[in-house]
Amino acid sequence: MSNRYHLTDKAVASLPATLNVHPLNSKARRTISSPGDATGLTTLGVNIFVVAPGDKSTEYHVHACEDEAVYVLSGTGTARTGDATHQIRAGDFIGYPKGGPAHEIHNNGDGPLRLLVIGQRLLEDVIDYPDQNKRLYRCAGHTNDLVDIGQITPLGSAD
């Protein structure tokens, strides 16, 4: 039995899933279902990513304002965090604090990599994509602006 706030294992397994390809990297492909959306969460993203062998969970990135976390449900892969890489498997947990090192996960295993991905959904954030030398500015009510980091003119502190 499921209700708005409680999803049974069968309800979670039957959630609609959508293929999502990152606009900056065609190999960053994942199928996403969202138990968080299904239960009405609005400021916390709770998603199940399924990443096929050879694909990545996302483009290498870091959030300036939002924390993220990943719990490996099944499969194996490699987590790249800053300059380090680590093998990951079912039961592993990875925390990505805001402003920490950039990160991505690659499925280098033989089967699907299933991840529980949890993150804040703030109205504003700045996301850097170091491998692409790009920065994304996200602000509610405005278009998302993607710029070349080298073209940014620093104006000094906001204080």
Sequence and secondary structure as in RCSB ss.txt:
>XXXX:A:sequence
MSNRYHLTDKAVASLPATLNVHPLNSKARRTISSPGDATGLTTLGVNIFVVAPGDKSTEYHVHACEDEAVYVLSG
TGTARTGDATHQIRAGDFIGYPKGGPAHEIHNNGDGPLRLLVIGQRLLEDVIDYPDQNKRLYRCAGHTNDLVDIG
QITPLGSAD
>XXXX:A:secstr
  BTTB  HHHHHTS  EEEEETTEEEEEEEEE HHHHTT SSEEEEEEEE TT BSS SBEESS  EEEEEEES
EEEEEETTEEEEEETT EEEE TTS  EEEE  SSS EEEEEEEE  SEEEEEETTTTEEEEEETTS  EEEEGG
G        
